Amino acid sequence: MLSGRLVGWVLLCAGLVGALAAFVLAVEKFALLKDPGYRPSCSINPILSCGSVMTTGQAEVFGFPNPLIGVAAFPVVVATGAALLAGARLPRWWWLGMQAGALFGVGFVHWLAFQSLYRIGALCPYCMAVWVVMILIFTYVTVHNVGGVLARVHTAVPVAWLLLLAGLIGVRFWDYWRTLL
């Protein structure tokens, strides 16, 4: 079993990064809704282009901007991490709720990653930050709940997962990346 402090730090830091990314994305989305000619700050080039992603149907899957989910959910992750660091022992029902939320979140961001890579053809840097933190949150909530052999390889799991995701991004956009070399 991992220490509650390690899980607390991961949840606190990942939750803060996720909350910040979701907040910035929400602000950028509202600016784009007010002014369709607005160019989001995260639109850097043809591939790293939040604007290209934000104007698709995938950016509002449930009828409202996706970042609002993160604006609502990441503070719960931050509070959980802070509570663990303060020494709280959270009840099993809380951890099961965290597991359900993390499962939904990691599944949703992977669907969005697929959409970005293979349907939209553009990447949003803030969205990718959310992909990373959701992998960390899911991994460490699962490690906390399951323990066992997963606790012994807790670092290898997200590293391998993120390397796979980076490889998919590299392969998908290789034609563009190689022009930068």
C-alpha positions in Angstrom: 0.0 0.0 0.0 1.3 3.4 -0.9 1.5 6.1 1.7 -1.4 8.4 2.0 1.0 11.3 1.7 2.2 10.3 -1.8 -1.4 9.8 -3.0 -2.3 13.1 -1.4 0.5 15.0 -3.1 -0.3 13.4 -6.5 -4.0 14.3 -6.1 -3.3 17.8 -4.9 -0.8 18.6 -7.6 -2.7 16.9 -10.5 -6.0 18.4 -9.3 -4.4 21.9 -9.3 -3.0 21.5 -12.8 -6.3 20.1 -14.0 -8.3 22.9 -12.4 -6.1 25.5 -13.9 -6.2 24.0 -17.4 -10.0 23.6 -17.2 -10.4 27.2 -16.0 -8.3 28.6 -18.8 -10.1 26.4 -21.4 -13.4 27.6 -20.1 -12.3 31.3 -20.3 -11.0 30.7 -23.8 -14.2 28.9 -24.9 -16.4 31.8 -23.6 -14.2 34.3 -25.4 -14.6 32.3 -28.6 -18.3 32.1 -28.1 -18.5 35.9 -27.7 -16.2 36.6 -30.7 -16.0 33.8 -33.3 -12.9 35.6 -34.7 -11.1 35.2 -31.4 -7.8 33.3 -31.6 -7.2 31.3 -28.3 -3.8 31.8 -26.7 -3.2 28.0 -27.0 -3.5 28.1 -30.8 0.2 27.9 -31.6 0.4 26.3 -35.0 -1.8 24.0 -37.3 -1.4 21.0 -35.0 -1.3 22.7 -31.5 -4.5 24.6 -32.0 -7.1 24.9 -29.3 -9.3 26.9 -31.6 -9.6 24.1 -34.0 -10.6 21.7 -31.2 -13.0 24.2 -29.4 -15.1 24.8 -32.5 -16.1 21.1 -32.9 -19.1 19.2 -31.5 -16.7 17.1 -29.4 -15.9 20.3 -27.3 -19.5 20.3 -26.0 -20.4 16.6 -25.7 -23.1 17.1 -23.1 -24.5 20.3 -24.4 -22.1 22.7 -22.5 -18.4 23.3 -22.8 -16.4 20.2 -21.6 -14.0 22.3 -19.4 -16.9 23.0 -17.1 -16.7 19.4 -16.0 -13.1 19.9 -15.0 -14.0 23.3 -13.3 -16.5 21.3 -11.1 -14.6 18.1 -10.6 -10.9 19.0 -10.1 -11.6 21.0 -6.9 -12.9 17.7 -5.4 -9.6 16.1 -6.3 -7.6 19.0 -4.8 -9.7 18.8 -1.6 -9.1 15.1 -1.4 -5.4 15.5 -1.8 -5.3 18.2 0.8 -7.4 16.1 3.2 -5.0 13.2 2.9 -2.0 15.5 3.5 -3.7 16.8 6.6 -4.0 13.2 7.9 -7.6 12.5 7.1 -8.8 9.0 6.7 -11.6 9.1 4.1 -14.4 6.5 4.2 -14.6 3.7 1.6 -17.7 5.3 0.0 -15.6 8.4 -0.7 -12.9 6.3 -2.4 -15.4 4.4 -4.5 -16.9 7.7 -5.6 -13.4 9.0 -6.5 -12.8 5.7 -8.4 -16.0 6.2 -10.4 -15.2 9.8 -11.1 -11.6 8.9 -12.1 -12.9 6.1 -14.4 -15.3 8.5 -16.1 -12.7 11.1 -16.4 -9.9 8.9 -17.8 -12.4 7.3 -20.2 -13.7 10.7 -21.4 -10.3 12.2 -22.0 -9.2 9.1 -23.9 -12.3 9.4 -26.1 -11.4 13.1 -26.5 -7.8 12.2 -27.3 -9.0 9.8 -30.0 -11.2 12.5 -31.4 -8.3 15.0 -31.4 -5.9 12.6 -33.0 -8.0 10.9 -35.6 -11.1 13.0 -36.2 -10.2 16.6 -35.6 -6.6 16.4 -36.5 -5.4 19.0 -34.0 -4.2 19.1 -30.4 -5.1 21.4 -27.6 -2.2 21.9 -25.2 -4.5 22.6 -22.2 -6.5 19.5 -23.1 -3.4 17.4 -23.2 -2.5 18.7 -19.7 -5.9 17.4 -18.6 -5.2 14.0 -20.3 -1.9 13.7 -18.3 -3.4 14.6 -14.9 -6.4 12.3 -15.5 -4.0 9.4 -16.1 -2.2 10.2 -12.9 -5.4 10.7 -10.9 -6.9 7.4 -12.2 -3.7 5.5 -11.5 -3.2 6.8 -8.0 -6.9 6.5 -7.0 -6.8 2.9 -8.3 -3.5 2.1 -6.6 -5.0 3.5 -3.3 -8.1 1.3 -3.7 -6.5 -1.9 -5.1 -3.0 -1.8 -3.7 -1.1 -5.1 -4.2 1.2 -5.5 -7.1 -0.1 -2.2 -8.6 1.3 -0.4 -5.7 4.8 -1.8 -6.4 4.7 -0.6 -10.0 2.8 2.7 -9.4 5.3 4.8 -11.2 5.7 2.5 -14.2 2.0 2.4 -15.0 1.5 6.1 -15.7 4.9 6.4 -17.3 4.2 3.6 -19.8 0.7 4.9 -20.4 2.0 8.5 -21.1 4.7 7.2 -23.4 2.2 5.2 -25.4 0.0 8.4 -25.7 3.1 10.4 -26.7 3.9 7.8 -29.3 0.4 7.9 -30.8 0.7 11.7 -31.0 4.2 11.4 -32.6 3.1 8.9 -35.2 -0.2 10.7 -36.0 1.5 14.0 -36.6 4.9 12.8 -37.8 4.6 14.5 -41.1 4.2 17.8 -39.4 6.8 17.2 -36.6 9.5 16.3 -39.1 9.2 19.6 -40.9 10.3 21.2 -37.7 13.5 19.3 -37.4 
